[in-house]
């Protein structure tokens, strides 16, 4: 009889936790999503302030450094080997 009581209590607790999770999980997940969104927005704003992206007008093109034209392309690609077919 004691074994049956334990099994019934475990089943009751299982279904109670399952119902509570179904009721509160959407609210819990939406709260976590809002907190995560606020955290990312705060970090992005901090990063933008550090890099000075908010001071520059949108649409302007700024070139910090002109690329160098030191392109050493060698005409010698490699050694040419002529293969012959063997019948």
Helices and strands as residue ranges (DSSP letters): H 2-51
